[in-house]
Amino acid sequence: MASLSEVEKKKLETLFLMSGGYVLDFSNTSFQRFIYNCIKVDIYNGKYEMYGTSKANRLRALWDLESDKLVGRLTEEMLGYCEVQQRGSSSFDKKLYEECVSVAHRLQGRKVDRQEGASTAEDFLKKELDEVSIDTLRIDGAVTFVLQQRIVEVKQCLTAGASLSVIFLCGSILEGLLLGIATQHPKEFNQATSCPKNKDTGKPKQFHEWKLSEFIEVGYELGFLGLDVKKYSHSLRDFRNYIHPYEQLSSGFGPDKYTARISWQVLKAAMHDIHERVK
């Protein structure tokens, strides 16, 4: 059982718009997928119906059934999603958001630099990040050329306002970069605490089986990616799903220029972080 106080629960419920049984703008499908991608838990398992079957009640049950670390990790991911989803809204309470960030960090037993941990999406976008050449990241030369060509296309799509294409391309580039880094550092990636395991054998999955979310989690754990990349990567993680129009329809996902800018900033920040780690 997570050590959330009743006051902390009330703060999270307020920020996540849980009155009426809802949670943010999640549909049943996107809610299930989001939580599974974050913490490998199926929120529609019967055990999470102890308070009722709504999304809000399932989340309350998860808070009361799972560990501090698991709840803290999910809460931090949901806060990142919440911030982008409610951007520009007059009802967004920044002070409440920052208090909830502190709760997520406490549950995970870690302290984050306050200035970094409390940064908003707008702060992240304002960061001046020099574009790092992929050549300096020490990955396979053949794939480097392909990734460079995709970066050219990202810039063209940004100029043209093709937001969905920017998200697809940035996600594929980031996954390609992290796969390249994992291939160069297989022992570190396979021995990481958050390394995805085969449920039958208990052994690390082959890298080609990893999801982007898993590469990001392990990359963050090993210091190849910083907190900002992890925090704002939700606009990229499920990019494959939205290639299919009905997946986009069921999730209610609506890409816009803001989301595209976040995606491009995440990619630039990731390249910068990887460069600092490998040089």
Phi, psi and chi 1 to 4 in degrees:
 res  aa     phi    psi   chi1   chi2   chi3   chi4
   1 MET       -  128.3  178.6  176.5  179.7      -
   2 ALA   -69.6  146.7      -      -      -      -
   3 SER   -87.3   47.5   59.3      -      -      -
   4 LEU   -80.5  129.1  -77.0  169.0      -      -
   5 SER   -77.1  165.3   69.3      -      -      -
   6 GLU   -63.4  -34.7  -68.3  -56.4  -46.9      -
   7 VAL   -65.9  -42.9  172.3      -      -      -
   8 GLU   -64.1  -40.8  -71.2  171.8  -25.6      -
   9 LYS   -60.8  -41.9  -71.9  178.5 -178.2  178.8
  10 LYS   -63.3  -39.8 -176.1   61.8  176.9  177.5
  11 LYS   -62.6  -45.7  -71.3  178.6  179.2  179.1
  12 LEU   -64.7  -42.1  -68.1  172.9      -      -
  13 GLU   -62.2  -39.0  -70.7 -170.2   11.2      -
  14 THR   -66.1  -46.5  -59.3      -      -      -
  15 LEU   -68.3  -35.3 -164.5   65.2      -      -
  16 PHE   -88.8    8.6  -66.7  157.3      -      -
  17 LEU    54.7   50.8  -49.9  177.0      -      -
  18 MET   -90.4    1.2  -69.8  169.9   61.3      -
  19 SER   -68.1  143.5   61.8      -      -      -
  20 GLY    82.1    5.0      -      -      -      -
  21 GLY    91.5   -2.2      -      -      -      -
  22 TYR   -91.4  168.2  -60.8  100.5      -      -
  23 VAL  -137.3  111.1  177.4      -      -      -
  24 LEU    48.0 -134.2  -64.0  171.2      -      -
  25 ASP  -108.2   21.6   64.9  -13.4      -      -
  26 PHE   -68.8  136.8  -73.5  117.4      -      -
  27 SER   -83.7  172.7   66.1      -      -      -
  28 ASN   -58.5  -43.3  -70.3  -19.5      -      -
  29 THR   -67.7  -48.1  -59.3      -      -      -
  30 SER   -68.8  -32.3   61.6      -      -      -
  31 PHE   -64.0  -47.3 -174.0   56.6      -      -
  32 GLN   -61.6  -45.6 -178.4 -179.6   36.1      -
  33 ARG   -67.8  -41.3 -177.7  169.5   58.1 -134.4
  34 PHE   -59.6  -48.8 -175.7   92.2      -      -
  35 ILE   -66.8  -39.4  -68.3  179.5      -      -
  36 TYR   -64.8  -42.4 -174.5   80.8      -      -
  37 ASN   -64.4  -31.4  -76.1  -17.7      -      -
  38 CYS   -78.6  -47.6  -69.6      -      -      -
  39 ILE  -133.1   10.4   58.2  173.7      -      -
  40 LYS    58.2   39.7  -61.1  -63.1 -179.6  -68.3
  41 VAL  -119.6  134.2  163.7      -      -      -
  42 ASP   -90.1  103.4 -178.3    4.8      -      -
  43 ILE   -66.9  -13.8 -165.1   64.5      -      -
  44 TYR   -95.3   12.0  -77.2   90.3      -      -
  45 ASN   -64.8  142.6 -176.1  -62.1      -      -
  46 GLY   -56.5  -26.2      -      -      -      -
  47 LYS   -68.0  -18.8   71.9  177.2 -176.5  177.0
  48 TYR   -90.5   13.9  -60.8  113.9      -      -
  49 GLU  -100.0   13.6  -63.7  177.7    0.3      -
  50 MET   -62.3  -25.4   56.2 -169.0  -75.4      -
  51 TYR  -110.4   -1.8  -58.6  134.7      -      -
  52 GLY   136.7  176.3      -      -      -      -
  53 THR  -105.5    0.8   59.1      -      -      -
  54 SER   -70.5  164.0   69.8      -      -      -
  55 LYS   -62.1  -42.3  -70.7 -175.1  -76.4  -67.6
  56 ALA   -63.0  -43.1      -      -      -      -
  57 ASN   -68.3  -35.1  -81.0  -28.3      -      -
  58 ARG   -64.4  -40.0  -70.7  177.4 -175.1  -83.2
  59 LEU   -67.2  -39.4 -176.0   57.2      -      -
  60 ARG   -61.2  -39.2  -66.8 -177.8 -177.0  108.3
  61 ALA   -65.6  -40.2      -      -      -      -
  62 LEU   -61.2  -41.9 -174.6  144.5      -      -
  63 TRP   -57.6  -38.2  -69.7  -15.2      -      -
  64 ASP   -86.0  -12.9  -75.0  -11.6      -      -
  65 LEU  -106.3  -28.8  -69.3  173.4      -      -
  66 GLU  -100.3  170.0  -56.6  -62.0  -15.2      -
  67 SER   -75.1  163.5   66.7      -      -      -
  68 ASP   -54.5  -47.0  -84.1    0.7      -      -
  69 LYS   -62.3  -44.4 -174.4  174.5 -178.3  179.6
  70 LEU   -67.6  -45.9 -152.5   66.3      -      -
  71 VAL   -65.1  -39.0  172.3      -      -      -
  72 GLY   -63.5  -41.6      -      -      -      -
  73 ARG   -64.4  -45.8 -168.0 -171.4  -44.0  159.6
  74 LEU   -64.2  -42.3  175.2   61.7      -      -
  75 THR   -60.5  -42.3  -59.4      -      -      -
  76 GLU   -63.0  -41.2 -175.0  173.3    7.8      -
  77 GLU   -65.3  -41.4  -63.6  -71.8  -21.3      -
  78 MET   -67.1  -33.5  -69.6 -175.5   65.9      -
  79 LEU   -65.0  -40.6  -73.4  168.1      -      -
  80 GLY   -62.3  -43.0      -      -      -      -
  81 TYR   -63.8  -43.8  179.4   90.5      -      -
  82 CYS   -59.8  -42.9  171.5      -      -      -
  83 GLU   -62.8  -45.7 -175.5 -169.5    0.5      -
  84 VAL   -69.0  -40.2  173.3      -      -      -
  85 GLN   -64.9  -33.1 -172.9 -116.5  -20.5      -
  86 GLN  -102.2   12.2  -63.9 -173.6   32.5      -
  87 ARG   -53.2  139.4   63.7 -175.9 -179.2  -83.7
  88 GLY    75.0   -5.6      -      -      -      -
  89 SER   -77.0  134.7  169.9      -      -      -
  90 SER   -67.1  -18.5   58.5      -      -      -
  91 SER   -87.3   -7.0   62.0      -      -      -
  92 PHE   -70.6  123.2 -178.0   68.4      -      -
  93 ASP  -100.2   99.7 -171.1  -27.4      -      -
  94 LYS   -63.9  -39.6 -175.6  176.9  178.5 -179.5
  95 LYS   -62.9  -43.9 -177.9  175.2 -177.1  -64.0
  96 LEU   -63.9  -40.3  177.0   61.1      -      -
  97 TYR   -58.3  -47.1  167.1   80.8      -      -
  98 GLU   -65.9  -35.3  -68.2  176.1   -4.4      -
  99 GLU   -64.7  -38.1  -70.1  173.5   -8.5      -
 100 CYS   -70.6  -33.7  -69.8      -      -      -
 101 VAL   -60.7  -42.9  168.2      -      -      -
 102 SER   -61.6  -38.1  -63.6      -      -      -
 103 VAL   -62.0  -46.3  171.3      -      -      -
 104 ALA   -60.8  -40.3      -      -      -      -
 105 HIS   -68.3  -41.0  -69.1  165.5      -      -
 106 ARG   -60.4  -44.7  178.4 -172.3   66.6   76.7
 107 LEU   -60.2  -33.4  -69.9  172.2      -      -
 108 GLN   -86.0   -3.1  -66.3  176.4   84.0      -
 109 GLY    69.7   30.7      -      -      -      -
 110 ARG  -134.3  152.7   62.2 -179.3  176.7   82.8
 111 LYS  -109.0  132.3  -68.1 -176.1  178.1 -179.4
 112 VAL  -116.2  143.0  178.5      -      -      -
 113 ASP   -47.6  126.9  177.9   77.9      -      -
 114 ARG   -59.5  -41.1 -172.9  167.5 -178.4   78.1
 115 GLN   -64.8  -40.5 -177.1  176.5    0.8      -
 116 GLU   -73.0  -45.0 -179.3 -174.3   23.5      -
 117 GLY   -67.6  -28.9      -      -      -      -
 118 ALA   -96.5    7.1      -      -      -      -
 119 SER   -63.7  146.4   66.2      -      -      -
 120 THR   -99.8  172.8   65.3      -      -      -
 121 ALA   -60.5  -38.2      -      -      -      -
 122 GLU   -64.5  -40.4  -70.0  -61.9  -25.6      -
 123 ASP   -61.2  -42.2  -64.9  -31.0      -      -
 124 PHE   -62.6  -43.3  179.3   51.2      -      -
 125 LEU   -66.7  -28.7  -77.0  172.1      -      -
 126 LYS   -78.6  -12.5  -70.9  175.9 -176.5  176.2
 127 LYS   -63.7  130.8  -78.1 -170.3  173.9 -177.8
 128 GLU   -83.2  112.4  -65.0  -68.6  -25.4      -
 129 LEU  -120.2  116.3  -64.7  170.3      -      -
 130 ASP   -68.6  138.2  -66.5  -30.5      -      -
 131 GLU   -73.4  124.1 -169.5  176.9  -30.6      -
 132 VAL   -91.7  135.7  173.7      -      -      -
 133 SER   -71.3  135.4  172.0      -      -      -
 134 ILE   -62.0  -25.9  -67.6  179.4      -      -
 135 ASP   -57.4  -27.3  -70.0  -30.2      -      -
 136 THR   -86.1   -2.5   66.8      -      -      -
 137 LEU   -92.1   -1.4  -56.8 -174.9      -      -
 138 ARG    60.8   49.5  -57.3 -179.9 -174.1  176.8
 139 ILE  -116.4  176.4   60.4  176.1      -      -
 140 ASP   -54.1  131.5 -179.9   73.8      -      -
 141 GLY   -62.1  -36.3      -      -      -      -
 142 ALA   -64.5  -44.5      -      -      -      -
 143 VAL   -75.0  -24.5   75.9      -      -      -
 144 THR   -57.3  -42.7  -67.7      -      -      -
 145 PHE   -62.6  -43.2  175.5   76.3      -      -
 146 VAL   -62.5  -44.2  174.2      -      -      -
 147 LEU   -65.8  -37.3  -63.3  177.8      -      -
 148 GLN   -62.0  -40.7  -73.3  171.7  -27.8      -
 149 GLN   -64.6  -36.1  -67.3  -59.4  108.1      -
 150 ARG   -70.1  -33.6  -67.0 -166.2  178.1 -162.7
 151 ILE   -64.5  -38.5  -74.5  178.1      -      -
 152 VAL   -58.5  -42.6  171.3      -      -      -
 153 GLU   -67.7  -36.9  -72.7 -166.2   34.4      -
 154 VAL   -57.0  -46.8  168.8      -      -      -
 155 LYS   -63.7  -38.3  -65.6  175.7 -179.1  177.6
 156 GLN   -65.2  -41.3  -67.3  171.1  -20.2      -
 157 CYS   -69.0  -36.4  -70.0      -      -      -
 158 LEU   -60.7  -44.2  -78.9  166.7      -      -
 159 THR   -64.7  -37.9  -58.7      -      -      -
 160 ALA   -82.3   -8.5      -      -      -      -
 161 GLY    77.2   22.5      -      -      -      -
 162 ALA   -86.9   78.4      -      -      -      -
 163 SER   -64.5  -45.1  -58.1      -      -      -
 164 LEU   -62.4  -38.9 -168.5   59.5      -      -
 165 SER   -64.6  -37.6  -63.6      -      -      -
 166 VAL   -60.8  -43.8  170.4      -      -      -
 167 ILE   -64.6  -44.8  -64.1  169.0      -      -
 168 PHE   -59.5  -47.7  -69.3  161.9      -      -
 169 LEU   -67.2  -45.7  -75.2  165.1      -      -
 170 CYS   -62.4  -39.3  -72.9      -      -      -
 171 GLY   -64.4  -42.8      -      -      -      -
 172 SER   -68.2  -37.2   69.4      -      -      -
 173 ILE   -66.2  -45.5  -65.6  166.2      -      -
 174 LEU   -61.9  -41.9 -179.4   57.0      -      -
 175 GLU   -65.1  -39.9 -174.8  162.2   10.1      -
 176 GLY   -62.6  -40.8      -      -      -      -
 177 LEU   -63.3  -46.7  -72.4  174.0      -      -
 178 LEU   -70.1  -34.1  -68.6  172.5      -      -
 179 LEU   -64.4  -41.4  174.6   56.9      -      -
 180 GLY   -61.9  -42.0      -      -      -      -
 181 ILE   -67.8  -41.5  -67.3  -63.1      -      -
 182 ALA   -62.6  -38.0      -      -      -      -
 183 THR   -64.2  -33.3  -57.7      -      -      -
 184 GLN   -79.6  -20.8  -62.8  -62.6  -40.0      -
 185 HIS  -131.5   57.6  -56.8  -91.4      -      -
 186 PRO   -62.7  -38.6   23.1  -33.8      -      -
 187 LYS   -63.8  -45.6 -174.9  175.5 -179.5  179.9
 188 GLU   -62.1  -45.3  -71.3 -178.6   70.3      -
 189 PHE   -67.8  -39.7  -87.2   71.9      -      -
 190 ASN   -74.4  -21.9  -77.2  -36.8      -      -
 191 GLN   -98.5    0.7  -68.0 -177.6   -9.6      -
 192 ALA   -66.1  147.5      -      -      -      -
 193 THR   -58.6  -38.5  -57.1      -      -      -
 194 SER   -91.7   11.8   49.0      -      -      -
 195 CYS   -61.1  129.7  169.8      -      -      -
 196 PRO   -70.1  136.3   25.7  -33.7      -      -
 197 LYS  -112.1  151.4  -57.5  -69.3 -161.6  -52.9
 198 ASN   -71.4  125.8 -176.5  -64.8      -      -
 199 LYS   -67.9  -21.0   63.9  179.4 -179.1  179.7
 200 ASP   -87.3  -42.3  -64.4  -38.4      -      -
 201 THR   -98.5  -20.6   66.2      -      -      -
 202 GLY    76.7    2.9      -      -      -      -
 203 LYS   -91.5  156.4  -65.4 -179.0  179.0  179.2
 204 PRO   -57.3  140.4  -25.4   35.6      -      -
 205 LYS   -67.2  154.2  -69.0 -177.8  178.8  179.1
 206 GLN   -65.2  147.1  -63.3  -66.5  -49.5      -
 207 PHE   -58.0  -33.5  -70.9  143.7      -      -
 208 HIS   -69.3  -11.1   70.5  -90.6      -      -
 209 GLU   -93.5   -9.7  -61.6  176.6  -61.9      -
 210 TRP   -71.7  145.8  -73.0   32.0      -      -
 211 LYS   -88.0  161.1  -62.6  177.1 -179.3  177.6
 212 LEU   -58.0  -40.5  177.3   55.2      -      -
 213 SER   -59.6  -34.7   58.5      -      -      -
 214 GLU   -73.9  -38.8  -66.9  164.7  -20.4      -
 215 PHE   -61.9  -41.3  -84.2  120.0      -      -
 216 ILE   -64.6  -44.8  -69.9  170.1      -      -
 217 GLU   -62.2  -46.7 -165.0   68.8   37.8      -
 218 VAL   -69.8  -40.1  175.4      -      -      -
 219 GLY   -59.1  -38.9      -      -      -      -
 220 TYR   -68.2  -44.4  172.6   68.6      -      -
 221 GLU   -58.9  -38.7  178.1 -174.8  -25.7      -
 222 LEU   -87.8   -2.4  -62.5  177.4      -      -
 223 GLY    86.8   10.5      -      -      -      -
 224 PHE   -80.6  -21.8  -73.9   98.0      -      -
 225 LEU  -128.3  145.4  -60.1  176.0      -      -
 226 GLY   -90.5  177.8      -      -      -      -
 227 LEU   -63.2  -40.4  177.7   61.3      -      -
 228 ASP   -60.3  -41.7  -80.5  -23.0      -      -
 229 VAL   -62.8  -45.9  174.1      -      -      -
 230 LYS   -62.6  -42.5 -179.5  177.6 -178.9  -68.0
 231 LYS   -66.5  -39.9 -178.3  177.1  178.3 -178.6
 232 TYR  -105.6   13.4  -65.2  108.7      -      -
 233 SER   -78.5   -5.8   63.0      -      -      -
 234 HIS   -61.7  -22.7   52.4  -91.3      -      -
 235 SER   -74.0  -10.0   59.5      -      -      -
 236 LEU  -111.0  -29.9  -65.3  175.5      -      -
 237 ARG   -58.6  -39.1  -76.5 -167.6  -58.2 -110.4
 238 ASP  -100.0   23.2  -70.9  -24.0      -      -
 239 PHE   -58.1  -33.8   74.8  102.4      -      -
 240 ARG   -63.1  -38.7  -81.9 -159.4 -174.3   92.4
 241 ASN   -59.9  -34.6  -66.0  -41.9      -      -
 242 TYR   -82.1   -2.2  -56.2  130.8      -      -
 243 ILE   -62.8  -30.8  -70.3  176.6      -      -
 244 HIS   -90.1  119.3  -55.0  -70.0      -      -
 245 PRO   -54.6  -37.6  -25.6   34.6      -      -
 246 TYR   -71.3  -28.4  -78.6   95.4      -      -
 247 GLU   -66.6  -42.5  -75.3  -71.6  -17.0      -
 248 GLN   -64.1  -40.5 -177.3 -179.7  -16.8      -
 249 LEU   -63.1  -44.8 -179.3   65.3      -      -
 250 SER   -69.9  -28.0   66.8      -      -      -
 251 SER   -84.6  -19.7   69.8      -      -      -
 252 GLY    74.2   18.1      -      -      -      -
 253 PHE   -72.7  127.7  177.0   67.9      -      -
 254 GLY  -127.1   94.4      -      -      -      -
 255 PRO   -66.4  141.8   26.6  -35.3      -      -
 256 ASP  -142.5 -179.2   54.4   21.2      -      -
 257 LYS   -62.4  -33.9  -70.9 -176.8  178.8  179.6
 258 TYR   -64.0  -46.9 -172.4   93.5      -      -
 259 THR   -62.2  -38.8  -46.7      -      -      -
 260 ALA   -63.6  -41.5      -      -      -      -
 261 ARG   -64.1  -41.7  -72.8  174.3   58.1 -148.6
 262 ILE   -60.3  -43.8  -73.2  -79.0      -      -
 263 SER   -62.3  -44.8  -61.2      -      -      -
 264 TRP   -65.9  -39.3  174.6 -129.1      -      -
 265 GLN   -66.8  -38.4 -171.5   77.8  -24.9      -
 266 VAL   -60.6  -45.0  164.9      -      -      -
 267 LEU   -64.1  -45.3  179.6   58.2      -      -
 268 LYS   -62.7  -41.4  -72.0 -164.2  -63.8 -179.1
 269 ALA   -65.2  -39.3      -      -      -      -
 270 ALA   -63.4  -44.5      -      -      -      -
 271 MET   -62.7  -38.9  -67.4  169.5   64.3      -
 272 HIS   -64.5  -45.6  179.0  -88.2      -      -
 273 ASP   -63.4  -44.2  -68.0  -15.8      -      -
 274 ILE   -62.8  -42.0  -66.6  170.0      -      -
 275 HIS   -59.3  -44.3  173.7   73.9      -      -
 276 GLU   -65.2  -33.2  -68.9  -60.9  -51.6      -
 277 ARG   -74.9  -35.4  175.9   70.7  160.1   74.4
 278 VAL   -96.2  -16.4  -57.2      -      -      -
 279 LYS   -71.9      -   73.4  177.1 -178.3  179.6
